[in-house]
Amino acid sequence: MTMKIFHSMALRDRTTEQIDSDRTAHHAWIKENYPNAEILTTFINETPPHVKEVPLWYFGKGVAEHLSQADLLVLPHNWNTVRGVRCEKYIAEEYGVPVIVMPRFKSTE
């Protein structure tokens, strides 16, 4: 059976190159440790409607569309320093989605 994994990571104040580099390393770790995993594509490539808090719109959309499907939430080692990741962890725990923390990678985190 395929396990659906929500991969959480910091995006704010990071370049596309930094995000892509970390995503590649993190996904390799997930696949090594969960070979049958389906890593949910959580990147939202949409322009939000006129809203007061754009980051909150993206956060809510990610939780509603992706975390709600997940069998597991995978967090970066520095999860407690990133507002959105802390919130995703809290929501996952409140709704019974298991949570794990990856080790630190030599990356741009």
N, C-alpha and C positions, 0 to 999 in steps of 0.2 A: 504494500500500500504506500502511496506517495504521501509524504509529510509536507504540508504547506508551511513555509517559513517566511516570516516577516523580518526583514533585515533593517534594523534601525541604525541611522548614523547621522552625524552632524553635517549640516549643509550651510548654515549661516556663516557668512564672512569667509567662505572658502571658494577657491577657483574651481572651474569645471575639471581641470587637470588633477587637482588634489582629490576631488570627489571621485573621479573615475579611477584613479590609482588605488585609493582605499577600497572602493567598491570591488575592484578586481581581486585584491588580496583577501578581503573578507569573504567574497563568494567562493574563492578557492578553498578557504578554510571550512566553510559550511559544507561544500561538496565533499571534502575529504572526510569530515566527521559525520555527515548525513548523506550518504551516496544516493539515496532515493528521494532526496529533497527536491521540491519544486520551490525555488526562491521567487516569491511574489514580486512582480515588477511594481515597485511602489513609487517610482518617479512619476510625478504628475506634470505632464507637458501641456497644461491648459492655462489660458489667461483667466484669472478670476474675474467675476463680475465686480462692479463697484462695491467694495466693502471697506470697512474702517480698518480692519487688521488683516492684511494679506497673508502673513505667516499663519495666522489662526485658521484662515480659510483652507490653506494647503494642509495643515495639520488635521483638521476635521475631515476633509475629503480622504486623506490617507487612512485615517482610523476607520471611517465608515466603509470604504471600498476594499481595504486590504487587511488591516488588523482583524476585522470581523471574520475573515476567512481563515486566519492563521491557526495552525496547530502548535506553533512555537514562535516566540519572539526572541531574536538574537540581537544582543546589544554590544556596542563597542566597549572596550576596556574603560573608557573615560565617560561612561554613560551618565554619571552623576554631575558632570559639568555642563551638560547640554539640556537646556530647558525642554525642548520637544521630546527628546529621548526619555527624560525623567517622566514626562507626562504619559508617553506611550507605555512605559514600564508600569506605572500606576494603573492605567486602564486595563492592561493585560492581566495584572494580578487581581484586580477587582472582578474581572469577568472569567477568571479561571484559565487563562492562556499561560502555559508554562513559559518561563523566562530563563535564558542563559546569557552569560557574559563571555565574550571572546577574550583571548589573551591579547596583550599589546603586540602590535606589529611594528616593524621598522617601516613607517609610512609617514604620511603628512599629518596625521592626527595630532 
